[in-house]
Amino acid sequence: MGKRSKVVQLPRELHEWLDRILAEKNYSAYAQVTADLRVLGEKLGVRPEDLPGKSALHRYGSNLERKLAAIKASTHAAHLIAEQSPDDAGHLSASLMSMIQSDAMTTMIALQDAGETDDAVERMKLLSVVAKNFAAISRAKGL
């Protein structure tokens, strides 16, 4: 298995702060975020060599931004489908289908992320989930 990212290994408090600050800074200003993380990490007793650098933060932030964008797009699509639904039964079916599609998208992103590791068993588990979700969507849409 590959080496775990320093971002993933951050204490929960630092990791939550990082997620929040990246969103607030619109996934930019990585030099400043890195400097702020070092100051906060020092206050919390985290060794400087255990903190991620600017490049690692940028990779993490780009990945997080991509995941959030996919989820937002799925949610937006669900709202549009629900608005276009002519009746309550159709509204419910459309919403359920959107939830399934959103879950499939999230699972596909997780599968892509697992591609960054050497854990074949984990990739196979994720692929199985994706296949099941796709089968459910296909049956529901009559594909």
Secondary structure as UniProt FT lines:
FT   TURN            6..9
FT   HELIX           12..24
FT   TURN            25..26
FT   HELIX           30..43
FT   TURN            44..45
FT   HELIX           48..50
FT   HELIX           54..84
FT   HELIX           88..114
FT   TURN            115..116
FT   HELIX           120..141
//
